[in-house]
Amino acid sequence: MSADAPKLGNASAGFGLAAAVTALFNTALACTKDAYHPLNELMNGIAGHNWTTQALADVLLFVGLGLIFSAIHVTEKMKPNSLISFLVAAVMISGVGLFAWYCLY
Amino acid sequence: MRVTTSDVILLAHATMGVLGTLSALWVFVETLNAQPQNAQRIRSIALIVAILMAAAGFLGGYWYLRFYPVERALILKGPWPFAHNLFIETKEHLFLMTLILAFYLPIAARDRLYSNAVARKMVLRVSMLIVLTGLSIEGAGAVIDHGVKVALLRPATERNPK
Protein backbone atom coordinates (compact mmCIF):
# COMPACT_ATOMS: atom_id res chain seq x y z
CA MET A 1 0.00 0.00 0.00
CA SER A 2 1.33 3.45 -0.93
CA ALA A 3 2.24 5.64 2.02
CA ASP A 4 0.35 8.50 0.36
CA ALA A 5 -2.88 6.56 -0.17
CA PRO A 6 -5.72 7.68 2.13
CA LYS A 7 -6.04 5.41 5.15
CA LEU A 8 -8.53 4.86 7.91
CA GLY A 9 -7.47 5.91 11.39
CA ASN A 10 -6.07 3.19 13.58
CA ALA A 11 -9.15 2.97 15.80
CA SER A 12 -11.53 3.27 12.85
CA ALA A 13 -9.87 0.34 11.05
CA GLY A 14 -9.47 -1.79 14.18
CA PHE A 15 -13.01 -1.35 15.42
CA GLY A 16 -14.40 -1.57 11.85
CA LEU A 17 -12.89 -5.02 11.47
CA ALA A 18 -14.13 -5.91 14.97
CA ALA A 19 -17.67 -4.83 13.98
CA ALA A 20 -17.56 -7.09 10.90
CA VAL A 21 -16.38 -10.10 12.92
CA THR A 22 -18.96 -9.39 15.64
CA ALA A 23 -21.79 -9.26 13.08
CA LEU A 24 -20.83 -12.71 11.78
CA PHE A 25 -20.38 -14.03 15.33
CA ASN A 26 -23.80 -12.69 16.31
CA THR A 27 -25.57 -14.64 13.57
CA ALA A 28 -23.50 -17.77 14.16
CA LEU A 29 -24.30 -17.66 17.90
CA ALA A 30 -28.02 -17.05 17.27
CA CYS A 31 -28.21 -20.11 15.01
CA THR A 32 -26.04 -22.30 17.25
CA LYS A 33 -27.98 -21.58 20.47
CA ASP A 34 -31.26 -22.45 18.72
CA ALA A 35 -29.90 -25.66 17.27
CA TYR A 36 -28.04 -26.74 20.43
CA HIS A 37 -30.25 -26.36 23.50
CA PRO A 38 -27.58 -26.93 26.18
CA LEU A 39 -25.88 -23.76 24.92
CA ASN A 40 -29.18 -21.88 25.10
CA GLU A 41 -29.67 -23.05 28.69
CA LEU A 42 -26.12 -22.10 29.60
CA MET A 43 -26.68 -18.61 28.15
CA ASN A 44 -29.98 -18.34 30.07
CA GLY A 45 -28.03 -19.04 33.25
CA ILE A 46 -25.23 -16.52 32.66
CA ALA A 47 -27.23 -13.27 32.44
CA GLY A 48 -30.79 -14.38 33.17
CA HIS A 49 -31.79 -14.72 29.49
CA ASN A 50 -29.96 -15.97 26.40
CA TRP A 51 -30.60 -12.70 24.53
CA THR A 52 -29.02 -10.63 27.32
CA THR A 53 -26.01 -12.95 27.39
CA GLN A 54 -25.70 -12.68 23.61
CA ALA A 55 -25.87 -8.86 23.77
CA LEU A 56 -23.12 -8.80 26.42
CA ALA A 57 -21.00 -11.27 24.41
CA ASP A 58 -21.35 -9.13 21.27
CA VAL A 59 -20.37 -5.91 23.04
CA LEU A 60 -17.42 -7.55 24.82
CA LEU A 61 -16.22 -9.15 21.58
CA PHE A 62 -16.53 -5.86 19.69
CA VAL A 63 -14.60 -3.91 22.33
CA GLY A 64 -12.01 -6.65 22.88
CA LEU A 65 -11.31 -7.29 19.21
CA GLY A 66 -11.39 -3.55 18.48
CA LEU A 67 -8.67 -2.91 21.05
CA ILE A 68 -6.59 -5.84 19.79
CA PHE A 69 -6.94 -4.94 16.10
CA SER A 70 -6.10 -1.31 16.89
CA ALA A 71 -3.05 -2.36 18.90
CA ILE A 72 -1.69 -4.52 16.06
CA HIS A 73 -2.27 -1.67 13.57
CA VAL A 74 -4.62 -3.53 11.26
CA THR A 75 -4.71 -0.39 9.13
CA GLU A 76 -1.17 -1.22 7.95
CA LYS A 77 -2.14 -4.76 6.96
CA MET A 78 -5.48 -4.39 5.23
CA LYS A 79 -6.52 -2.10 2.38
CA PRO A 80 -9.19 0.34 3.61
CA ASN A 81 -11.53 -0.40 0.70
CA SER A 82 -11.25 -4.15 1.41
CA LEU A 83 -12.09 -3.54 5.05
CA ILE A 84 -15.14 -1.42 4.15
CA SER A 85 -16.34 -4.08 1.67
CA PHE A 86 -15.80 -6.80 4.28
CA LEU A 87 -17.83 -4.89 6.88
CA VAL A 88 -20.72 -4.23 4.48
CA ALA A 89 -20.71 -7.84 3.25
CA ALA A 90 -20.53 -9.22 6.81
CA VAL A 91 -23.53 -7.17 7.95
CA MET A 92 -25.59 -8.02 4.86
CA ILE A 93 -24.77 -11.74 4.98
CA SER A 94 -25.44 -11.82 8.74
CA GLY A 95 -28.77 -10.00 8.38
CA VAL A 96 -30.03 -12.12 5.49
CA GLY A 97 -28.64 -15.21 7.23
CA LEU A 98 -30.68 -14.48 10.37
CA PHE A 99 -33.87 -14.03 8.35
CA ALA A 100 -33.22 -17.20 6.34
CA TRP A 101 -32.43 -19.18 9.50
CA TYR A 102 -35.69 -18.21 11.21
CA CYS A 103 -37.63 -18.84 7.97
CA LEU A 104 -36.33 -22.40 7.92
CA TYR A 105 -36.01 -23.13 11.64
CA MET B 1 -57.44 6.67 29.95
CA ARG B 2 -55.03 4.11 31.36
CA VAL B 3 -51.42 4.10 30.22
CA THR B 4 -49.41 1.26 31.71
CA THR B 5 -45.68 1.01 32.37
CA SER B 6 -45.53 -1.55 29.57
CA ASP B 7 -47.08 0.96 27.12
CA VAL B 8 -44.63 3.72 28.12
CA ILE B 9 -41.57 1.48 27.82
CA LEU B 10 -42.67 0.00 24.50
CA LEU B 11 -43.43 3.37 22.92
CA ALA B 12 -40.21 4.90 24.31
CA HIS B 13 -38.29 1.94 22.84
CA ALA B 14 -39.79 2.50 19.38
CA THR B 15 -39.26 6.27 19.63
CA MET B 16 -35.58 5.89 20.51
CA GLY B 17 -35.15 3.46 17.60
CA VAL B 18 -36.77 5.84 15.12
CA LEU B 19 -34.77 8.82 16.41
CA GLY B 20 -31.56 6.75 16.24
CA THR B 21 -32.33 5.75 12.65
CA LEU B 22 -33.14 9.35 11.66
CA SER B 23 -29.94 10.54 13.34
CA ALA B 24 -27.95 7.97 11.34
CA LEU B 25 -29.57 9.37 8.18
CA TRP B 26 -28.54 12.83 9.37
CA VAL B 27 -24.93 11.62 9.72
CA PHE B 28 -25.13 10.18 6.18
CA VAL B 29 -26.34 13.47 4.66
CA GLU B 30 -23.84 15.60 6.61
CA THR B 31 -21.02 13.26 5.53
CA LEU B 32 -22.00 13.63 1.87
CA ASN B 33 -21.20 17.32 2.40
CA ALA B 34 -18.30 16.86 4.82
CA GLN B 35 -16.37 20.06 5.44
CA PRO B 36 -14.24 21.34 8.30
CA GLN B 37 -17.25 23.41 9.42
CA ASN B 38 -19.52 20.41 10.02
CA ALA B 39 -16.88 17.93 11.27
CA GLN B 40 -17.75 18.45 14.94
CA ARG B 41 -21.47 18.27 14.20
CA ILE B 42 -21.02 14.89 12.45
CA ARG B 43 -19.11 13.56 15.46
CA SER B 44 -21.78 14.82 17.87
CA ILE B 45 -24.66 13.31 15.88
CA ALA B 46 -22.77 10.02 15.53
CA LEU B 47 -22.47 9.94 19.33
CA ILE B 48 -26.18 10.70 19.64
CA VAL B 49 -26.90 7.71 17.32
CA ALA B 50 -24.97 5.46 19.70
CA ILE B 51 -26.77 6.84 22.77
CA LEU B 52 -30.24 6.57 21.18
CA MET B 53 -29.65 3.01 19.98
CA ALA B 54 -28.30 2.00 23.38
CA ALA B 55 -31.44 3.49 24.99
CA ALA B 56 -33.65 1.69 22.42
CA GLY B 57 -31.86 -1.58 23.21
CA PHE B 58 -32.09 -1.13 26.97
CA LEU B 59 -35.81 -0.25 26.89
CA GLY B 60 -36.64 -2.90 24.29
CA GLY B 61 -34.63 -5.55 26.10
CA TYR B 62 -36.35 -4.78 29.41
CA TRP B 63 -39.81 -4.84 27.79
CA TYR B 64 -39.01 -8.05 25.91
CA LEU B 65 -37.98 -9.86 29.08
CA ARG B 66 -40.62 -8.37 31.40
CA PHE B 67 -43.76 -7.93 29.28
CA TYR B 68 -43.41 -9.78 25.97
CA PRO B 69 -44.23 -13.35 27.17
CA VAL B 70 -47.96 -12.42 27.44
CA GLU B 71 -48.01 -11.06 23.88
CA ARG B 72 -46.00 -14.04 22.63
CA ALA B 73 -48.68 -16.41 23.95
CA LEU B 74 -51.36 -14.38 22.16
CA ILE B 75 -49.41 -14.27 18.89
CA LEU B 76 -48.70 -17.99 18.90
CA LYS B 77 -52.40 -18.82 19.37
CA GLY B 78 -53.46 -16.33 16.68
CA PRO B 79 -53.49 -16.48 12.88
CA TRP B 80 -50.02 -14.87 12.56
CA PRO B 81 -47.64 -17.08 14.60
CA PHE B 82 -44.81 -16.10 12.24
CA ALA B 83 -44.92 -12.63 13.84
CA HIS B 84 -43.10 -14.30 16.74
CA ASN B 85 -41.33 -17.25 15.11
CA LEU B 86 -39.82 -15.25 12.28
CA PHE B 87 -40.11 -11.54 12.93
CA ILE B 88 -39.28 -11.05 16.59
CA GLU B 89 -36.57 -13.68 16.48
CA THR B 90 -34.93 -11.93 13.53
CA LYS B 91 -35.56 -8.46 15.00
CA GLU B 92 -34.02 -9.14 18.40
CA HIS B 93 -30.83 -10.52 16.87
CA LEU B 94 -30.60 -8.06 13.98
CA PHE B 95 -30.84 -5.24 16.50
CA LEU B 96 -27.61 -6.39 18.14
CA MET B 97 -25.84 -5.76 14.83
CA THR B 98 -27.40 -2.30 14.57
CA LEU B 99 -26.23 -1.61 18.12
CA ILE B 100 -22.64 -2.60 17.32
CA LEU B 101 -22.70 -0.43 14.17
CA ALA B 102 -24.11 2.45 16.24
CA PHE B 103 -21.28 2.05 18.79
CA TYR B 104 -18.78 2.00 15.93
CA LEU B 105 -20.13 5.10 14.15
CA PRO B 106 -18.63 7.71 16.56
CA ILE B 107 -15.26 5.93 16.28
CA ALA B 108 -15.37 6.04 12.46
CA ALA B 109 -16.50 9.69 12.56
CA ARG B 110 -13.37 10.71 14.50
CA ASP B 111 -11.31 10.67 11.28
CA ARG B 112 -11.06 13.83 9.16
CA LEU B 113 -13.94 13.08 6.81
CA TYR B 114 -13.57 16.28 4.80
CA SER B 115 -10.05 15.39 3.65
CA ASN B 116 -10.04 11.58 3.74
CA ALA B 117 -12.11 9.81 1.06
CA VAL B 118 -11.93 6.32 2.59
CA ALA B 119 -12.90 7.56 6.05
CA ARG B 120 -15.86 9.35 4.44
CA LYS B 121 -16.77 6.16 2.58
CA MET B 122 -16.68 4.15 5.81
CA VAL B 123 -18.99 6.59 7.64
CA LEU B 124 -21.39 6.68 4.67
CA ARG B 125 -21.58 2.87 4.53
CA VAL B 126 -21.95 2.40 8.28
CA SER B 127 -24.61 5.10 8.66
CA MET B 128 -26.56 3.66 5.71
CA LEU B 129 -26.35 0.16 7.22
CA ILE B 130 -27.77 1.56 10.47
CA VAL B 131 -30.61 3.21 8.51
CA LEU B 132 -31.42 0.02 6.56
CA THR B 133 -31.28 -2.32 9.56
CA GLY B 134 -33.13 0.26 11.68
CA LEU B 135 -35.96 0.48 9.13
CA SER B 136 -36.11 -3.33 8.88
CA ILE B 137 -36.39 -3.55 12.66
CA GLU B 138 -39.15 -0.91 12.75
CA GLY B 139 -41.00 -2.86 10.02
CA ALA B 140 -40.63 -6.08 11.99
CA GLY B 141 -42.02 -4.27 15.05
CA ALA B 142 -45.12 -3.32 13.04
CA VAL B 143 -45.63 -6.96 11.96
CA ILE B 144 -45.32 -8.15 15.58
CA ASP B 145 -47.79 -5.50 16.71
CA HIS B 146 -50.21 -6.62 14.00
CA GLY B 147 -49.70 -10.23 15.04
CA VAL B 148 -51.10 -9.33 18.47
CA LYS B 149 -53.92 -7.31 16.93
CA VAL B 150 -55.16 -10.06 14.60
CA ALA B 151 -54.98 -12.53 17.49
CA LEU B 152 -57.19 -10.28 19.64
CA LEU B 153 -59.60 -9.52 16.79
CA ARG B 154 -60.44 -13.17 16.14
CA PRO B 155 -64.10 -13.94 16.78
CA ALA B 156 -64.71 -15.16 20.32
CA THR B 157 -65.98 -18.48 18.96
CA GLU B 158 -62.60 -19.08 17.34
CA ARG B 159 -60.69 -18.21 20.50
CA ASN B 160 -62.91 -20.29 22.81
CA PRO B 161 -64.44 -23.08 20.71
CA LYS B 162 -67.21 -25.02 22.51
Interface residues (C-beta under 8 A of the other chain):
Chain A: P6 K7 L8 G9 A11 S12 F15 G16 A18 A19 T22 A23 N26 T27 A30 G48 H49 W51 T52 Q54 A55 D58 V59 F62 G66 P80 N81 L83 I84 L87 V88 V91 S94 G95 L98 F99 Y102 C103
Chain B: G57 G61 Y64 L65 N85 L86 E89 T90 E92 H93 L94 L96 M97 L99 I100 L101 F103 Y104 I107 A108 R110 D111 N116 A117 V118 A119 K121 M122 R125 V126 L129 T133 S136
